[in-house]
């Protein structure tokens, strides 16, 4: 989000400095692991669909400007029991925004995608307008393009504090290397947001999530173009996954339900229990993908209580803007969030619908 915001501000001809405590593209936060899903049938809420649609446009614009291949369309199958939150929410978004989709029975899913061993009481929604974002490549492209448009990048320079004046005309940024003054600051600090904005007592919790990359027992059924993106809800648990992309493995992960951690003390070792959870899911529902574990990674979700984002001004300082709490489903929105934060920094308003993401909702 920070790299995207820097890019859109710099592209508008504004003077921009981007601070990152590590090297841009690192694997210690929420934006790594070869791939992320972008999807229109948005089960979280129909309000996200216009933002997803703009995100598709912006990813394609970034590809055209940079010459990089960032987004690969694959389609997605979402599966669960008929009353599941996943299927009800996706159907609601499809109906609200006239999104083309197919409702499939378990028999139809198994016929179209025999890789899945699902039970007869499950059904699914197939939606063709979904794809894979090459996550690290996306971030490095923003980095390169932001610099190309004049942004100054301060990598491996941790921000320790922000101090805004009462008039809202100046912000002082203190880092481990120095002090800088600016008219406005945009905070996109991910799992470190609560620490950097400690005076706000943001209602954020950081959740540890594991990503597993498994060599399938048979390669051909899981090739890109043959095996789709998927999300599956079983009881109170959700899993999602990818075809072979970026690495010669099927990627699978558990969505929410991880332990609460801090970004500085989290156990970053992918361990036995992580593998056990993901392998058990694969063995039951995608058995031919349950081969040897090649790689395991740890990712951080920074959750709000309602799992909706925070995109807003600081309540005391109008020249400090906040993008936080992306709750495990934010990366696909990087472009539109960057555009929104650039709008707010430049003029204090945006054409995008962001009422759902205001900080004041947590006062009730």
Secondary structure, 3 states (H helix, E strand, C coil): CHHHHHHHHHHCCCCCEEEECCCCCCCCCCCCCCCEEEECCCCCCHHHHHHHHHHHHHHHHHHHHHCCCCEEECCEEEEEECCCHHHHHHHHHHHHHCCCCEEEEHHHHHHHCCCCCCCCCEEEEEECCEEEECHHHHHHHHHHHHHHCCCEEEECCCEEEEEECCCCCCEEEEECCCEEEECCEEECCHHHHHHHCHHHCCCCEEEEEEEEEECCCCCHHHCECCECEEEEEECCEEEEEECCCCCCCEEEEEECCCCEECCCCCCCCCCHHHHHHHHHHHHHHCHHHCCCEEEEEEEEEEECCCCCCEEEECCCCCCEEEEECCCCCCHHHHHHHHHHHHHHHHHCCCCCCCHHHCHHHHHC
